[in-house]
Amino acid sequence: MKIDSKSPIKSSTPKIIHDLKVVIHDTITIFPSHKTEKRSMFLSNIDQTLNFNIDIVHFFVMDTRYLKKIVVEKLKSTLSKALVAYDFLAGRLRFNLESQRFEIDCNGLGALFVVGSSEFELGEIGDLVYPNPGFRQLVQKSYDDMPIHDRPLCILQETFFKCGGFAIGMTVNHVTLDAISLKTFLENLASLAADKPLATTPFNDRHLLAARSPPQIKFDHPELLKIPTEMDLPSATIFDYAKDQLDCKIFNLTSNDIAHLKQKAKDGHVSANVKFSKFNLVAAHVWRCKALSYGTNYDPQRVSTVLYAVDVRFRLNLPQSYTGNAILSAYASARCKDIEEGPLSKLVEMMVEGNNRMTGEYARSVIDWGEVNKGFPNGDCLISSAWRLGSTDLEEYSLWKPQ
């Protein structure tokens, strides 16, 4: 991303640690605490496109009330209880040759639980929010060298630091949960750890997002790219990229930064219907930066497309506790020349239009498109907002109840 010198958003790079010197002491399989039904779980067309892992890490400071052994046993028993309601996390992904679709074999083979330790203290790591390369050692990666039907879908790793604090790292296959349902899972995990009932009963039936029969694709979907057949594939795969060209930057936005963007947008405001939300302002600004960041390859006539994640639970009348992936990509498109010369307010307006376009009928059309075509979202950049997920809400639950 290219940030011009007049931009109110500045980047910062905290202390970088590549090796946290983590040693793994134990790896065990956690089974559901009660017998669960053996079944095959249907995966929607949204789920089908998300066969990759997502990782999260939560840090906890030292608490002298809890010994290491107590903390480990508490988390193990809590995960075992949670796997009853979330039985698919104890299953395995498989490809059904007859239907030519992925599905989850809810076979109760269990999730993995890993215990490790680091030679560092939490205070030595620096900014825990910044995605430090060393944090990769705090989540146990899925076993890519194993057959897909043998790989665990959920792995928890508890890593203890010299100061007494610890980290809980979790890796799950994205077909199992989206960000909203993952947050609900963590709330339930915390509630069970406090010897309370589930905070929210998960709704696990993915058939609610099954394609219609026959499929009804009622809209054009320029935000989706159809994967070429084997006969049409070029010699270089469309997924080729140079990993050494990838980078990670954190841009800390203050309330003053947001106010600056809002005033800048209002200066060119043309419609009374535009909502200058924080997300719309920041996303429009990021889109402009990305669209104009091609250097010598910059083409003012090129059409730039921004994708941004939209939760469709409410739009499709799904239960809020629906555990599957219910996030689709809204989009906005414009020529780079118009993005560069037009007011920020116009980009914000296009972001709002894209969000409004994502009606229940449009979402159904996307799902049906996935029934007919094999493809994925297509754009210059994909923006996903996590600031309303409410991770701080987990503090309402006492994760470690005194013995």
Secondary structure, DSSP 8 states (H G I E B T S, - for coil): ----TT-S--EE-----S---EEEEEEEEE--SS----EEEE--HHHHT--SEEEEEEEE---TTS-HHHHHHHHHHHHHHHHHHTGGGGSEEEEETTTTEEEEEE----EEEEEEEESS-HHHH--SSS--GGGGGGS----TTS-GGGS-SEEEEEEE-TTS-EEEEEEEETTT--HHHHHHHHHHHHHHHTT---SS--B--GGGG---SS----S--TTEEE---TTT--SS-TT---GGG----EE---HHHHHHHHHHHHHT---TT----HHHHHHHHHHHHHHT--GGG--TTSEEEEEEEEE-TTTTT--TTB-S--EEEEEEEEEHHHHHHS-HHHHHHHHHHHHHH--HHHHHHHHHHHHH--EEE-SSEEE---TTS-GGGGGGS-SS---
